[in-house]
Amino acid sequence: MKENTCAACDCELDATRIAVKIGGKTVEVCCQECAEALREAEAATRSAQASDK
């Protein structure tokens, strides 16, 4: 992943980029839909990890 692309879909980032904190790191995404997708993926991962314990 390049620094100037969306962390979710790899689209080029522009001035409307959104910073999202995932797993203690801040990543940038191109739109609100990508931000929600990353948040949902993180929540699902945490839920799966919690049920494995």
ModelCIF file with pLDDT and N, C-alpha, C, O atoms, coordinates in Angstrom:
data_MODEL
#
_entry.id   MODEL 
#
_entity.id                         1 
_entity.type                       polymer 
_entity.pdbx_number_of_molecules   1 
#
_entity_poly.entity_id                      1 
_entity_poly.type                           'polypeptide(L)' 
_entity_poly.nstd_linkage                   no 
_entity_poly.nstd_monomer                   no 
_entity_poly.pdbx_seq_one_letter_code       MKENTCAACDCELDATRIAVKIGGKTVEVCCQECAEALREAEAATRSAQASDK 
_entity_poly.pdbx_seq_one_letter_code_can   MKENTCAACDCELDATRIAVKIGGKTVEVCCQECAEALREAEAATRSAQASDK 
_entity_poly.pdbx_strand_id                 A 
#
loop_
_entity_poly_seq.entity_id 
_entity_poly_seq.num 
_entity_poly_seq.mon_id 
_entity_poly_seq.hetero 
1 1  MET n 
1 2  LYS n 
1 3  GLU n 
1 4  ASN n 
1 5  THR n 
1 6  CYS n 
1 7  ALA n 
1 8  ALA n 
1 9  CYS n 
1 10 ASP n 
1 11 CYS n 
1 12 GLU n 
1 13 LEU n 
1 14 ASP n 
1 15 ALA n 
1 16 THR n 
1 17 ARG n 
1 18 ILE n 
1 19 ALA n 
1 20 VAL n 
1 21 LYS n 
1 22 ILE n 
1 23 GLY n 
1 24 GLY n 
1 25 LYS n 
1 26 THR n 
1 27 VAL n 
1 28 GLU n 
1 29 VAL n 
1 30 CYS n 
1 31 CYS n 
1 32 GLN n 
1 33 GLU n 
1 34 CYS n 
1 35 ALA n 
1 36 GLU n 
1 37 ALA n 
1 38 LEU n 
1 39 ARG n 
1 40 GLU n 
1 41 ALA n 
1 42 GLU n 
1 43 ALA n 
1 44 ALA n 
1 45 THR n 
1 46 ARG n 
1 47 SER n 
1 48 ALA n 
1 49 GLN n 
1 50 ALA n 
1 51 SER n 
1 52 ASP n 
1 53 LYS n 
#
_struct_asym.id          A 
_struct_asym.entity_id   1 
#
loop_
_ma_qa_metric.id 
_ma_qa_metric.mode 
_ma_qa_metric.name 
_ma_qa_metric.software_group_id 
_ma_qa_metric.type 
1 global pLDDT . pLDDT 
2 local  pLDDT . pLDDT 
#
_ma_qa_metric_global.metric_id      1 
_ma_qa_metric_global.metric_value   91.89 
_ma_qa_metric_global.model_id       1 
_ma_qa_metric_global.ordinal_id     1 
#
loop_
_ma_qa_metric_local.label_asym_id 
_ma_qa_metric_local.label_comp_id 
_ma_qa_metric_local.label_seq_id 
_ma_qa_metric_local.metric_id 
_ma_qa_metric_local.metric_value 
_ma_qa_metric_local.model_id 
_ma_qa_metric_local.ordinal_id 
A MET 1  2 55.00 1 1  
A LYS 2  2 62.00 1 2  
A GLU 3  2 75.00 1 3  
A ASN 4  2 92.00 1 4  
A THR 5  2 96.00 1 5  
A CYS 6  2 97.00 1 6  
A ALA 7  2 95.00 1 7  
A ALA 8  2 96.00 1 8  
A CYS 9  2 96.00 1 9  
A ASP 10 2 95.00 1 10 
A CYS 11 2 96.00 1 11 
A GLU 12 2 96.00 1 12 
A LEU 13 2 97.00 1 13 
A ASP 14 2 95.00 1 14 
A ALA 15 2 94.00 1 15 
A THR 16 2 94.00 1 16 
A ARG 17 2 96.00 1 17 
A ILE 18 2 97.00 1 18 
A ALA 19 2 97.00 1 19 
A VAL 20 2 96.00 1 20 
A LYS 21 2 95.00 1 21 
A ILE 22 2 93.00 1 22 
A GLY 23 2 88.00 1 23 
A GLY 24 2 91.00 1 24 
A LYS 25 2 95.00 1 25 
A THR 26 2 96.00 1 26 
A VAL 27 2 96.00 1 27 
A GLU 28 2 96.00 1 28 
A VAL 29 2 97.00 1 29 
A CYS 30 2 97.00 1 30 
A CYS 31 2 97.00 1 31 
A GLN 32 2 98.00 1 32 
A GLU 33 2 98.00 1 33 
A CYS 34 2 98.00 1 34 
A ALA 35 2 98.00 1 35 
A GLU 36 2 98.00 1 36 
A ALA 37 2 97.00 1 37 
A LEU 38 2 97.00 1 38 
A ARG 39 2 96.00 1 39 
A GLU 40 2 96.00 1 40 
A ALA 41 2 95.00 1 41 
A GLU 42 2 94.00 1 42 
A ALA 43 2 93.00 1 43 
A ALA 44 2 94.00 1 44 
A THR 45 2 91.00 1 45 
A ARG 46 2 88.00 1 46 
A SER 47 2 88.00 1 47 
A ALA 48 2 88.00 1 48 
A GLN 49 2 86.00 1 49 
A ALA 50 2 87.00 1 50 
A SER 51 2 84.00 1 51 
A ASP 52 2 78.00 1 52 
A LYS 53 2 70.00 1 53 
#
loop_
_atom_site.group_PDB 
_atom_site.id 
_atom_site.type_symbol 
_atom_site.label_atom_id 
_atom_site.label_alt_id 
_atom_site.label_comp_id 
_atom_site.label_asym_id 
_atom_site.label_entity_id 
_atom_site.label_seq_id 
_atom_site.pdbx_PDB_ins_code 
_atom_site.Cartn_x 
_atom_site.Cartn_y 
_atom_site.Cartn_z 
_atom_site.occupancy 
_atom_site.B_iso_or_equiv 
_atom_site.pdbx_formal_charge 
_atom_site.auth_seq_id 
_atom_site.auth_comp_id 
_atom_site.auth_asym_id 
_atom_site.auth_atom_id 
_atom_site.pdbx_PDB_model_num 
ATOM 1   N N  . MET A 1 1  ? 0.844   -1.180  0.000  1.00 55.00 ? 1  MET A N  1 
ATOM 2   C CA . MET A 1 1  ? 0.000   0.000   0.000  1.00 55.00 ? 1  MET A CA 1 
ATOM 3   C C  . MET A 1 1  ? 0.888   1.241   0.000  1.00 55.00 ? 1  MET A C  1 
ATOM 4   O O  . MET A 1 1  ? 1.812   1.356   0.806  1.00 55.00 ? 1  MET A O  1 
ATOM 5   N N  . LYS A 1 2  ? 0.605   2.143   -0.890 1.00 62.00 ? 2  LYS A N  1 
ATOM 6   C CA . LYS A 1 2  ? 1.346   3.394   -0.959 1.00 62.00 ? 2  LYS A CA 1 
ATOM 7   C C  . LYS A 1 2  ? 0.799   4.370   0.072  1.00 62.00 ? 2  LYS A C  1 
ATOM 8   O O  . LYS A 1 2  ? -0.328  4.224   0.545  1.00 62.00 ? 2  LYS A O  1 
ATOM 9   N N  . GLU A 1 3  ? 1.604   5.359   0.413  1.00 75.00 ? 3  GLU A N  1 
ATOM 10  C CA . GLU A 1 3  ? 1.203   6.341   1.409  1.00 75.00 ? 3  GLU A CA 1 
ATOM 11  C C  . GLU A 1 3  ? 0.055   7.225   0.927  1.00 75.00 ? 3  GLU A C  1 
ATOM 12  O O  . GLU A 1 3  ? -0.701  7.745   1.747  1.00 75.00 ? 3  GLU A O  1 
ATOM 13  N N  . ASN A 1 4  ? -0.089  7.402   -0.371 1.00 92.00 ? 4  ASN A N  1 
ATOM 14  C CA . ASN A 1 4  ? -1.121  8.296   -0.894 1.00 92.00 ? 4  ASN A CA 1 
ATOM 15  C C  . ASN A 1 4  ? -2.333  7.553   -1.450 1.00 92.00 ? 4  ASN A C  1 
ATOM 16  O O  . ASN A 1 4  ? -3.052  8.080   -2.299 1.00 92.00 ? 4  ASN A O  1 
ATOM 17  N N  . THR A 1 5  ? -2.561  6.326   -0.968 1.00 96.00 ? 5  THR A N  1 
ATOM 18  C CA . THR A 1 5  ? -3.735  5.569   -1.393 1.00 96.00 ? 5  THR A CA 1 
ATOM 19  C C  . THR A 1 5  ? -4.565  5.163   -0.186 1.00 96.00 ? 5  THR A C  1 
ATOM 20  O O  . THR A 1 5  ? -4.066  5.095   0.938  1.00 96.00 ? 5  THR A O  1 
ATOM 21  N N  . CYS A 1 6  ? -5.822  4.898   -0.436 1.00 97.00 ? 6  CYS A N  1 
ATOM 22  C CA . CYS A 1 6  ? -6.770  4.489   0.599  1.00 97.00 ? 6  CYS A CA 1 
ATOM 23  C C  . CYS A 1 6  ? -6.355  3.146   1.203  1.00 97.00 ? 6  CYS A C  1 
ATOM 24  O O  . CYS A 1 6  ? -5.978  2.223   0.482  1.00 97.00 ? 6  CYS A O  1 
ATOM 25  N N  . ALA A 1 7  ? -6.429  3.049   2.525  1.00 95.00 ? 7  ALA A N  1 
ATOM 26  C CA . ALA A 1 7  ? -6.074  1.815   3.216  1.00 95.00 ? 7  ALA A CA 1 
ATOM 27  C C  . ALA A 1 7  ? -7.074  0.693   2.951  1.00 95.00 ? 7  ALA A C  1 
ATOM 28  O O  . ALA A 1 7  ? -6.752  -0.479  3.147  1.00 95.00 ? 7  ALA A O  1 
ATOM 29  N N  . ALA A 1 8  ? -8.271  1.035   2.513  1.00 96.00 ? 8  ALA A N  1 
ATOM 30  C CA . ALA A 1 8  ? -9.297  0.023   2.283  1.00 96.00 ? 8  ALA A CA 1 
ATOM 31  C C  . ALA A 1 8  ? -9.403  -0.411  0.824  1.00 96.00 ? 8  ALA A C  1 
ATOM 32  O O  . ALA A 1 8  ? -9.516  -1.604  0.538  1.00 96.00 ? 8  ALA A O  1 
ATOM 33  N N  . CYS A 1 9  ? -9.367  0.550   -0.101 1.00 96.00 ? 9  CYS A N  1 
ATOM 34  C CA . CYS A 1 9  ? -9.637  0.196   -1.496 1.00 96.00 ? 9  CYS A CA 1 
ATOM 35  C C  . CYS A 1 9  ? -8.517  0.556   -2.461 1.00 96.00 ? 9  CYS A C  1 
ATOM 36  O O  . CYS A 1 9  ? -8.621  0.277   -3.656 1.00 96.00 ? 9  CYS A O  1 
ATOM 37  N N  . ASP A 1 10 ? -7.452  1.166   -1.966 1.00 95.00 ? 10 ASP A N  1 
ATOM 38  C CA . ASP A 1 10 ? -6.281  1.514   -2.772 1.00 95.00 ? 10 ASP A CA 1 
ATOM 39  C C  . ASP A 1 10 ? -6.523  2.639   -3.772 1.00 95.00 ? 10 ASP A C  1 
ATOM 40  O O  . ASP A 1 10 ? -5.708  2.834   -4.674 1.00 95.00 ? 10 ASP A O  1 
ATOM 41  N N  . CYS A 1 11 ? -7.621  3.386   -3.641 1.00 96.00 ? 11 CYS A N  1 
ATOM 42  C CA . CYS A 1 11 ? -7.856  4.551   -4.497 1.00 96.00 ? 11 CYS A CA 1 
ATOM 43  C C  . CYS A 1 11 ? -6.914  5.676   -4.077 1.00 96.00 ? 11 CYS A C  1 
ATOM 44  O O  . CYS A 1 11 ? -6.442  5.715   -2.941 1.00 96.00 ? 11 CYS A O  1 
ATOM 45  N N  . GLU A 1 12 ? -6.652  6.577   -4.999 1.00 96.00 ? 12 GLU A N  1 
ATOM 46  C CA . GLU A 1 12 ? -5.824  7.738   -4.686 1.00 96.00 ? 12 GLU A CA 1 
ATOM 47  C C  . GLU A 1 12 ? -6.528  8.616   -3.651 1.00 96.00 ? 12 GLU A C  1 
ATOM 48  O O  . GLU A 1 12 ? -7.737  8.830   -3.735 1.00 96.00 ? 12 GLU A O  1 
ATOM 49  N N  . LEU A 1 13 ? -5.773  9.119   -2.681 1.00 97.00 ? 13 LEU A N  1 
ATOM 50  C CA . LEU A 1 13 ? -6.328  10.017  -1.680 1.00 97.00 ? 13 LEU A CA 1 
ATOM 51  C C  . LEU A 1 13 ? -6.232  11.455  -2.170 1.00 97.00 ? 13 LEU A C  1 
ATOM 52  O O  . LEU A 1 13 ? -5.276  11.833  -2.848 1.00 97.00 ? 13 LEU A O  1 
ATOM 53  N N  . ASP A 1 14 ? -7.242  12.255  -1.814 1.00 95.00 ? 14 ASP A N  1 
ATOM 54  C CA . ASP A 1 14 ? -7.212  13.671  -2.141 1.00 95.00 ? 14 ASP A CA 1 
ATOM 55  C C  . ASP A 1 14 ? -7.467  14.468  -0.862 1.00 95.00 ? 14 ASP A C  1 
ATOM 56  O O  . ASP A 1 14 ? -7.290  13.940  0.236  1.00 95.00 ? 14 ASP A O  1 
ATOM 57  N N  . ALA A 1 15 ? -7.865  15.689  -0.983 1.00 94.00 ? 15 ALA A N  1 
ATOM 58  C CA . ALA A 1 15 ? -8.054  16.562  0.177  1.00 94.00 ? 15 ALA A CA 1 
ATOM 59  C C  . ALA A 1 15 ? -9.189  16.100  1.094  1.00 94.00 ? 15 ALA A C  1 
ATOM 60  O O  . ALA A 1 15 ? -9.265  16.538  2.241  1.00 94.00 ? 15 ALA A O  1 
ATOM 61  N N  . THR A 1 16 ? -10.062 15.230  0.612  1.00 94.00 ? 16 THR A N  1 
ATOM 62  C CA . THR A 1 16 ? -11.196 14.768  1.420  1.00 94.00 ? 16 THR A CA 1 
ATOM 63  C C  . THR A 1 16 ? -10.878 13.515  2.224  1.00 94.00 ? 16 THR A C  1 
ATOM 64  O O  . THR A 1 16 ? -11.787 12.883  2.761  1.00 94.00 ? 16 THR A O  1 
ATOM 65  N N  . ARG A 1 17 ? -9.611  13.147  2.316  1.00 96.00 ? 17 ARG A N  1 
ATOM 66  C CA . ARG A 1 17 ? -9.224  11.931  3.051  1.00 96.00 ? 17 ARG A CA 1 
ATOM 67  C C  . ARG A 1 17 ? -9.695  11.976  4.496  1.00 96.00 ? 17 ARG A C  1 
ATOM 68  O O  . ARG A 1 17 ? -9.826  13.046  5.090  1.00 96.00 ? 17 ARG A O  1 
ATOM 69  N N  . ILE A 1 18 ? -9.949  10.789  5.054  1.00 97.00 ? 18 ILE A N  1 
ATOM 70  C CA . ILE A 1 18 ? -10.444 10.649  6.424  1.00 97.00 ? 18 ILE A CA 1 
ATOM 71  C C  . ILE A 1 18 ? -9.446  9.792   7.193  1.00 97.00 ? 18 ILE A C  1 
ATOM 72  O O  . ILE A 1 18 ? -9.046  8.728   6.721  1.00 97.00 ? 18 ILE A O  1 
ATOM 73  N N  . ALA A 1 19 ? -9.046  10.248  8.369  1.00 97.00 ? 19 ALA A N  1 
ATOM 74  C CA . ALA A 1 19 ? -8.139  9.482   9.225  1.00 97.00 ? 19 ALA A CA 1 
ATOM 75  C C  . ALA A 1 19 ? -8.969  8.567   10.119 1.00 97.00 ? 19 ALA A C  1 
ATOM 76  O O  . ALA A 1 19 ? -9.935  9.007   10.743 1.00 97.00 ? 19 ALA A O  1 
ATOM 77  N N  . VAL A 1 20 ? -8.583  7.280   10.177 1.00 96.00 ? 20 VAL A N  1 
ATOM 78  C CA . VAL A 1 20 ? -9.287  6.288   10.977 1.00 96.00 ? 20 VAL A CA 1 
ATOM 79  C C  . VAL A 1 20 ? -8.268  5.572   11.845 1.00 96.00 ? 20 VAL A C  1 
ATOM 80  O O  . VAL A 1 20 ? -7.213  5.165   11.358 1.00 96.00 ? 20 VAL A O  1 
ATOM 81  N N  . LYS A 1 21 ? -8.575  5.413   13.134 1.00 95.00 ? 21 LYS A N  1 
ATOM 82  C CA . LYS A 1 21 ? -7.673  4.701   14.033 1.00 95.00 ? 21 LYS A CA 1 
ATOM 83  C C  . LYS A 1 21 ? -8.105  3.236   14.097 1.00 95.00 ? 21 LYS A C  1 
ATOM 84  O O  . LYS A 1 21 ? -9.214  2.920   14.530 1.00 95.00 ? 21 LYS A O  1 
ATOM 85  N N  . ILE A 1 22 ? -7.214  2.354   13.662 1.00 93.00 ? 22 ILE A N  1 
ATOM 86  C CA . ILE A 1 22 ? -7.486  0.919   13.610 1.00 93.00 ? 22 ILE A CA 1 
ATOM 87  C C  . ILE A 1 22 ? -6.337  0.194   14.302 1.00 93.00 ? 22 ILE A C  1 
ATOM 88  O O  . ILE A 1 22 ? -5.178  0.337   13.911 1.00 93.00 ? 22 ILE A O  1 
ATOM 89  N N  . GLY A 1 23 ? -6.657  -0.572  15.312 1.00 88.00 ? 23 GLY A N  1 
ATOM 90  C CA . GLY A 1 23 ? -5.624  -1.350  15.992 1.00 88.00 ? 23 GLY A CA 1 
ATOM 91  C C  . GLY A 1 23 ? -4.495  -0.507  16.560 1.00 88.00 ? 23 GLY A C  1 
ATOM 92  O O  . GLY A 1 23 ? -3.344  -0.945  16.585 1.00 88.00 ? 23 GLY A O  1 
ATOM 93  N N  . GLY A 1 24 ? -4.812  0.693   17.015 1.00 91.00 ? 24 GLY A N  1 
ATOM 94  C CA . GLY A 1 24 ? -3.805  1.567   17.588 1.00 91.00 ? 24 GLY A CA 1 
ATOM 95  C C  . GLY A 1 24 ? -3.011  2.377   16.580 1.00 91.00 ? 24 GLY A C  1 
ATOM 96  O O  . GLY A 1 24 ? -2.167  3.186   16.964 1.00 91.00 ? 24 GLY A O  1 
ATOM 97  N N  . LYS A 1 25 ? -3.268  2.171   15.296 1.00 95.00 ? 25 LYS A N  1 
ATOM 98  C CA . LYS A 1 25 ? -2.582  2.923   14.242 1.00 95.00 ? 25 LYS A CA 1 
ATOM 99  C C  . LYS A 1 25 ? -3.594  3.777   13.491 1.00 95.00 ? 25 LYS A C  1 
ATOM 100 O O  . LYS A 1 25 ? -4.759  3.403   13.353 1.00 95.00 ? 25 LYS A O  1 
ATOM 101 N N  . THR A 1 26 ? -3.142  4.914   13.012 1.00 96.00 ? 26 THR A N  1 
ATOM 102 C CA . THR A 1 26 ? -4.006  5.778   12.212 1.00 96.00 ? 26 THR A CA 1 
ATOM 103 C C  . THR A 1 26 ? -3.718  5.539   10.739 1.00 96.00 ? 26 THR A C  1 
ATOM 104 O O  . THR A 1 26 ? -2.573  5.617   10.294 1.00 96.00 ? 26 THR A O  1 
ATOM 105 N N  . VAL A 1 27 ? -4.769  5.248   9.992  1.00 96.00 ? 27 VAL A N  1 
ATOM 106 C CA . VAL A 1 27 ? -4.661  5.070   8.548  1.00 96.00 ? 27 VAL A CA 1 
ATOM 107 C C  . VAL A 1 27 ? -5.609  6.059   7.888  1.00 96.00 ? 27 VAL A C  1 
ATOM 108 O O  . VAL A 1 27 ? -6.529  6.569   8.526  1.00 96.00 ? 27 VAL A O  1 
ATOM 109 N N  . GLU A 1 28 ? -5.382  6.325   6.617  1.00 96.00 ? 28 GLU A N  1 
ATOM 110 C CA . GLU A 1 28 ? -6.226  7.267   5.888  1.00 96.00 ? 28 GLU A CA 1 
ATOM 111 C C  . GLU A 1 28 ? -7.019  6.533   4.810  1.00 96.00 ? 28 GLU A C  1 
ATOM 112 O O  . GLU A 1 28 ? -6.507  5.648   4.125  1.00 96.00 ? 28 GLU A O  1 
ATOM 113 N N  . VAL A 1 29 ? -8.280  6.928   4.684  1.00 97.00 ? 29 VAL A N  1 
ATOM 114 C CA . VAL A 1 29 ? -9.164  6.339   3.684  1.00 97.00 ? 29 VAL A CA 1 
ATOM 115 C C  . VAL A 1 29 ? -9.772  7.443   2.830  1.00 97.00 ? 29 VAL A C  1 
ATOM 116 O O  . VAL A 1 29 ? -9.733  8.618   3.196  1.00 97.00 ? 29 VAL A O  1 
ATOM 117 N N  . CYS A 1 30 ? -10.333 7.056   1.691  1.00 97.00 ? 30 CYS A N  1 
ATOM 118 C CA . CYS A 1 30 ? -10.830 8.035   0.726  1.00 97.00 ? 30 CYS A CA 1 
ATOM 119 C C  . CYS A 1 30 ? -12.247 8.522   1.011  1.00 97.00 ? 30 CYS A C  1 
ATOM 120 O O  . CYS A 1 30 ? -12.620 9.613   0.578  1.00 97.00 ? 30 CYS A O  1 
ATOM 121 N N  . CYS A 1 31 ? -13.050 7.725   1.740  1.00 97.00 ? 31 CYS A N  1 
ATOM 122 C CA . CYS A 1 31 ? -14.449 8.108   1.933  1.00 97.00 ? 31 CYS A CA 1 
ATOM 123 C C  . CYS A 1 31 ? -15.016 7.480   3.206  1.00 97.00 ? 31 CYS A C  1 
ATOM 124 O O  . CYS A 1 31 ? -14.382 6.629   3.830  1.00 97.00 ? 31 CYS A O  1 
ATOM 125 N N  . GLN A 1 32 ? -16.203 7.909   3.572  1.00 98.00 ? 32 GLN A N  1 
ATOM 126 C CA . GLN A 1 32 ? -16.864 7.408   4.770  1.00 98.00 ? 32 GLN A CA 1 
ATOM 127 C C  . GLN A 1 32 ? -17.180 5.919   4.653  1.00 98.00 ? 32 GLN A C  1 
ATOM 128 O O  . GLN A 1 32 ? -17.121 5.202   5.651  1.00 98.00 ? 32 GLN A O  1 
ATOM 129 N N  . GLU A 1 33 ? -17.511 5.446   3.465  1.00 98.00 ? 33 GLU A N  1 
ATOM 130 C CA . GLU A 1 33 ? -17.814 4.022   3.283  1.00 98.00 ? 33 GLU A CA 1 
ATOM 131 C C  . GLU A 1 33 ? -16.591 3.156   3.599  1.00 98.00 ? 33 GLU A C  1 
ATOM 132 O O  . GLU A 1 33 ? -16.721 2.110   4.233  1.00 98.00 ? 33 GLU A O  1 
ATOM 133 N N  . CYS A 1 34 ? -15.415 3.583   3.164  1.00 98.00 ? 34 CYS A N  1 
ATOM 134 C CA . CYS A 1 34 ? -14.189 2.830   3.461  1.00 98.00 ? 34 CYS A CA 1 
ATOM 135 C C  . CYS A 1 34 ? -13.867 2.898   4.952  1.00 98.00 ? 34 CYS A C  1 
ATOM 136 O O  . CYS A 1 34 ? -13.391 1.920   5.529  1.00 98.00 ? 34 CYS A O  1 
ATOM 137 N N  . ALA A 1 35 ? -14.123 4.042   5.574  1.00 98.00 ? 35 ALA A N  1 
ATOM 138 C CA . ALA A 1 35 ? -13.897 4.175   7.016  1.00 98.00 ? 35 ALA A CA 1 
ATOM 139 C C  . ALA A 1 35 ? -14.783 3.195   7.781  1.00 98.00 ? 35 ALA A C  1 
ATOM 140 O O  . ALA A 1 35 ? -14.314 2.524   8.701  1.00 98.00 ? 35 ALA A O  1 
ATOM 141 N N  . GLU A 1 36 ? -16.045 3.111   7.411  1.00 98.00 ? 36 GLU A N  1 
ATOM 142 C CA . GLU A 1 36 ? -16.970 2.182   8.069  1.00 98.00 ? 36 GLU A CA 1 
ATOM 143 C C  . GLU A 1 36 ? -16.560 0.734   7.837  1.00 98.00 ? 36 GLU A C  1 
ATOM 144 O O  . GLU A 1 36 ? -16.646 -0.093  8.745  1.00 98.00 ? 36 GLU A O  1 
ATOM 145 N N  . ALA A 1 37 ? -16.117 0.429   6.628  1.00 97.00 ? 37 ALA A N  1 
ATOM 146 C CA . ALA A 1 37 ? -15.701 -0.946  6.313  1.00 97.00 ? 37 ALA A CA 1 
ATOM 147 C C  . ALA A 1 37 ? -14.522 -1.362  7.191  1.00 97.00 ? 37 ALA A C  1 
ATOM 148 O O  . ALA A 1 37 ? -14.491 -2.490  7.682  1.00 97.00 ? 37 ALA A O  1 
ATOM 149 N N  . LEU A 1 38 ? -13.556 -0.470  7.393  1.00 97.00 ? 38 LEU A N  1 
ATOM 150 C CA . LEU A 1 38 ? -12.413 -0.797  8.245  1.00 97.00 ? 38 LEU A CA 1 
ATOM 151 C C  . LEU A 1 38 ? -12.831 -0.953  9.697  1.00 97.00 ? 38 LEU A C  1 
ATOM 152 O O  . LEU A 1 38 ? -12.358 -1.857  10.386 1.00 97.00 ? 38 LEU A O  1 
ATOM 153 N N  . ARG A 1 39 ? -13.709 -0.086  10.166 1.00 96.00 ? 39 ARG A N  1 
ATOM 154 C CA . ARG A 1 39 ? -14.191 -0.189  11.553 1.00 96.00 ? 39 ARG A CA 1 
ATOM 155 C C  . ARG A 1 39 ? -14.946 -1.489  11.776 1.00 96.00 ? 39 ARG A C  1 
ATOM 156 O O  . ARG A 1 39 ? -14.774 -2.138  12.808 1.00 96.00 ? 39 ARG A O  1 
ATOM 157 N N  . GLU A 1 40 ? -15.777 -1.873  10.820 1.00 96.00 ? 40 GLU A N  1 
ATOM 158 C CA . GLU A 1 40 ? -16.529 -3.132  10.933 1.00 96.00 ? 40 GLU A CA 1 
ATOM 159 C C  . GLU A 1 40 ? -15.592 -4.335  10.896 1.00 96.00 ? 40 GLU A C  1 
ATOM 160 O O  . GLU A 1 40 ? -15.793 -5.300  11.633 1.00 96.00 ? 40 GLU A O  1 
ATOM 161 N N  . ALA A 1 41 ? -14.581 -4.285  10.052 1.00 95.00 ? 41 ALA A N  1 
ATOM 162 C CA . ALA A 1 41 ? -13.620 -5.387  9.971  1.00 95.00 ? 41 ALA A CA 1 
ATOM 163 C C  . ALA A 1 41 ? -12.854 -5.523  11.277 1.00 95.00 ? 41 ALA A C  1 
ATOM 164 O O  . ALA A 1 41 ? -12.612 -6.639  11.735 1.00 95.00 ? 41 ALA A O  1 
ATOM 165 N N  . GLU A 1 42 ? -12.469 -4.407  11.882 1.00 94.00 ? 42 GLU A N  1 
ATOM 166 C CA . GLU A 1 42 ? -11.756 -4.458  13.155 1.00 94.00 ? 42 GLU A CA 1 
ATOM 167 C C  . GLU A 1 42 ? -12.654 -5.032  14.249 1.00 94.00 ? 42 GLU A C  1 
ATOM 168 O O  . GLU A 1 42 ? -12.206 -5.847  15.056 1.00 94.00 ? 42 GLU A O  1 
ATOM 169 N N  . ALA A 1 43 ? -13.914 -4.614  14.278 1.00 93.00 ? 43 ALA A N  1 
ATOM 170 C CA . ALA A 1 43 ? -14.854 -5.123  15.277 1.00 93.00 ? 43 ALA A CA 1 
ATOM 171 C C  . ALA A 1 43 ? -15.059 -6.626  15.111 1.00 93.00 ? 43 ALA A C  1 
ATOM 172 O O  . ALA A 1 43 ? -15.122 -7.351  16.104 1.00 93.00 ? 43 ALA A O  1 
ATOM 173 N N  . ALA A 1 44 ? -15.163 -7.094  13.894 1.00 94.00 ? 44 ALA A N  1 
ATOM 174 C CA . ALA A 1 44 ? -15.340 -8.523  13.640 1.00 94.00 ? 44 ALA A CA 1 
ATOM 175 C C  . ALA A 1 44 ? -14.104 -9.303  14.067 1.00 94.00 ? 44 ALA A C  1 
ATOM 176 O O  . ALA A 1 44 ? -14.219 -10.393 14.626 1.00 94.00 ? 44 ALA A O  1 
ATOM 177 N N  . THR A 1 45 ? -12.931 -8.753  13.809 1.00 91.00 ? 45 THR A N  1 
ATOM 178 C CA . THR A 1 45 ? -11.684 -9.416  14.200 1.00 91.00 ? 45 THR A CA 1 
ATOM 179 C C  . THR A 1 45 ? -11.587 -9.514  15.714 1.00 91.00 ? 45 THR A C  1 
ATOM 180 O O  . THR A 1 45 ? -11.226 -10.563 16.247 1.00 91.00 ? 45 THR A O  1 
ATOM 181 N N  . ARG A 1 46 ? -11.905 -8.436  16.406 1.00 88.00 ? 46 ARG A N  1 
ATOM 182 C CA . ARG A 1 46 ? -11.860 -8.453  17.875 1.00 88.00 ? 46 ARG A CA 1 
ATOM 183 C C  . ARG A 1 46 ? -12.857 -9.443  18.440 1.00 88.00 ? 46 ARG A C  1 
ATOM 184 O O  . ARG A 1 46 ? -12.557 -10.151 19.402 1.00 88.00 ? 46 ARG A O  1 
ATOM 185 N N  . SER A 1 47 ? -14.039 -9.499  17.852 1.00 88.00 ? 47 SER A N  1 
ATOM 186 C CA . SER A 1 47 ? -15.062 -10.433 18.312 1.00 88.00 ? 47 SER A CA 1 
ATOM 187 C C  . SER A 1 47 ? -14.599 -11.879 18.114 1.00 88.00 ? 47 SER A C  1 
ATOM 188 O O  . SER A 1 47 ? -14.787 -12.716 18.997 1.00 88.00 ? 47 SER A O  1 
ATOM 189 N N  . ALA A 1 48 ? -14.001 -12.170 16.973 1.00 88.00 ? 48 ALA A N  1 
ATOM 190 C CA . ALA A 1 48 ? -13.514 -13.523 16.699 1.00 88.00 ? 48 ALA A CA 1 
ATOM 191 C C  . ALA A 1 48 ? -12.387 -13.900 17.651 1.00 88.00 ? 48 ALA A C  1 
ATOM 192 O O  . ALA A 1 48 ? -12.320 -15.037 18.119 1.00 88.00 ? 48 ALA A O  1 
ATOM 193 N N  . GLN A 1 49 ? -11.500 -12.948 17.937 1.00 86.00 ? 49 GLN A N  1 
ATOM 194 C CA . GLN A 1 49 ? -10.396 -13.222 18.842 1.00 86.00 ? 49 GLN A CA 1 
ATOM 195 C C  . GLN A 1 49 ? -10.909 -13.464 20.253 1.00 86.00 ? 49 GLN A C  1 
ATOM 196 O O  . GLN A 1 49 ? -10.385 -14.326 20.958 1.00 86.00 ? 49 GLN A O  1 
ATOM 197 N N  . ALA A 1 50 ? -11.912 -12.729 20.673 1.00 87.00 ? 50 ALA A N  1 
ATOM 198 C CA . ALA A 1 50 ? -12.483 -12.888 22.005 1.00 87.00 ? 50 ALA A CA 1 
ATOM 199 C C  . ALA A 1 50 ? -13.169 -14.239 22.157 1.00 87.00 ? 50 ALA A C  1 
ATOM 200 O O  . ALA A 1 50 ? -13.115 -14.843 23.228 1.00 87.00 ? 50 ALA A O  1 
ATOM 201 N N  . SER A 1 51 ? -13.811 -14.718 21.101 1.00 84.00 ? 51 SER A N  1 
ATOM 202 C CA . SER A 1 51 ? -14.507 -16.003 21.180 1.00 84.00 ? 51 SER A CA 1 
ATOM 203 C C  . SER A 1 51 ? -13.534 -17.196 21.107 1.00 84.00 ? 51 SER A C  1 
ATOM 204 O O  . SER A 1 51 ? -13.885 -18.308 21.499 1.00 84.00 ? 51 SER A O  1 
ATOM 205 N N  . ASP A 1 52 ? -12.322 -16.959 20.608 1.00 78.00 ? 52 ASP A N  1 
ATOM 206 C CA . ASP A 1 52 ? -11.329 -18.024 20.550 1.00 78.00 ? 52 ASP A CA 1 
ATOM 207 C C  . ASP A 1 52 ? -10.677 -18.291 21.902 1.00 78.00 ? 52 ASP A C  1 
ATOM 208 O O  . ASP A 1 52 ? -10.052 -19.333 22.099 1.00 78.00 ? 52 ASP A O  1 
ATOM 209 N N  . LYS A 1 53 ? -10.820 -17.362 22.822 1.00 70.00 ? 53 LYS A N  1 
ATOM 210 C CA . LYS A 1 53 ? -10.156 -17.516 24.129 1.00 70.00 ? 53 LYS A CA 1 
ATOM 211 C C  . LYS A 1 53 ? -10.945 -18.337 25.072 1.00 70.00 ? 53 LYS A C  1 
ATOM 212 O O  . LYS A 1 53 ? -10.519 -18.554 26.207 1.00 70.00 ? 53 LYS A O  1 
#
